[in-house]
């Protein structure tokens, strides 16, 4: 059985992961479309910037976020004047998780958009539909399975984020102590092997549940879109 502290860690981790997905999904869809369909200048630079968190050490990403949004930064100080504190809060944990998971989300959505037949979009434009309507009624629904995959990958990555989170948000019990940081804390404590193992098993179960839910939802979407199994 999980202790009250372990339940608290699980609840916080789920909230941080969901918030991270909510933060990155809207810009992720827009950037994925730009990379898949647009002919803007600097697309290679944008693509490189999007994927940068995949190749940088997570601690570096956390340090950059701390310099951008920390209390001593210009932006962080400006936010503090209106009562918004970011660094070393739950918001910081969600932002760190979102930044680290963003490349996986964008890549999945981009591939899904690229698989949508451009002739369908062109036919809709020929019939008088504007770009936004084409995107909302043709591209987005047909890319829905890939978007769902990106959401699940982003959620799983957010759930497991450690390096950027502990650098930017810290390891504060009840505030920023997510599953990875709690496991790390227990591993450094005498007699902490048992609770660490429980949280490891819990992390695996939550991730498997998310993947199973994603697979089931993707099959339902494919059937509704006429894609079969």
Secondary structure as the mmCIF struct_conf table of DSSP 4:
data_model
#
loop_
_struct_conf.conf_type_id
_struct_conf.id
_struct_conf.beg_label_comp_id
_struct_conf.beg_label_asym_id
_struct_conf.beg_label_seq_id
_struct_conf.end_label_comp_id
_struct_conf.end_label_asym_id
_struct_conf.end_label_seq_id
HELX_RH_AL_P HELX_RH_AL_P1 UNK A 4 UNK A 37
TURN_TY1_P TURN_TY1_P1 UNK A 41 UNK A 42
HELX_RH_AL_P HELX_RH_AL_P2 UNK A 43 UNK A 55
BEND BEND1 UNK A 56 UNK A 56
HELX_RH_AL_P HELX_RH_AL_P3 UNK A 58 UNK A 69
BEND BEND2 UNK A 70 UNK A 70
TURN_TY1_P TURN_TY1_P2 UNK A 71 UNK A 72
BEND BEND3 UNK A 73 UNK A 73
HELX_RH_AL_P HELX_RH_AL_P4 UNK A 74 UNK A 81
TURN_TY1_P TURN_TY1_P3 UNK A 82 UNK A 83
TURN_TY1_P TURN_TY1_P4 UNK A 87 UNK A 88
BEND BEND4 UNK A 89 UNK A 89
HELX_RH_AL_P HELX_RH_AL_P5 UNK A 90 UNK A 115
BEND BEND5 UNK A 116 UNK A 116
HELX_RH_AL_P HELX_RH_AL_P6 UNK A 118 UNK A 126
TURN_TY1_P TURN_TY1_P5 UNK A 127 UNK A 128
HELX_RH_AL_P HELX_RH_AL_P7 UNK A 131 UNK A 134
HELX_RH_PI_P HELX_RH_PI_P1 UNK A 135 UNK A 139
HELX_RH_AL_P HELX_RH_AL_P8 UNK A 140 UNK A 142
TURN_TY1_P TURN_TY1_P6 UNK A 143 UNK A 143
HELX_RH_AL_P HELX_RH_AL_P9 UNK A 144 UNK A 159
TURN_TY1_P TURN_TY1_P7 UNK A 160 UNK A 160
HELX_RH_AL_P HELX_RH_AL_P10 UNK A 163 UNK A 168
TURN_TY1_P TURN_TY1_P8 UNK A 169 UNK A 169
TURN_TY1_P TURN_TY1_P9 UNK A 173 UNK A 176
HELX_RH_AL_P HELX_RH_AL_P11 UNK A 179 UNK A 187
TURN_TY1_P TURN_TY1_P10 UNK A 188 UNK A 188
BEND BEND6 UNK A 189 UNK A 189
TURN_TY1_P TURN_TY1_P11 UNK A 190 UNK A 191
HELX_RH_AL_P HELX_RH_AL_P12 UNK A 193 UNK A 224
TURN_TY1_P TURN_TY1_P12 UNK A 225 UNK A 226
#
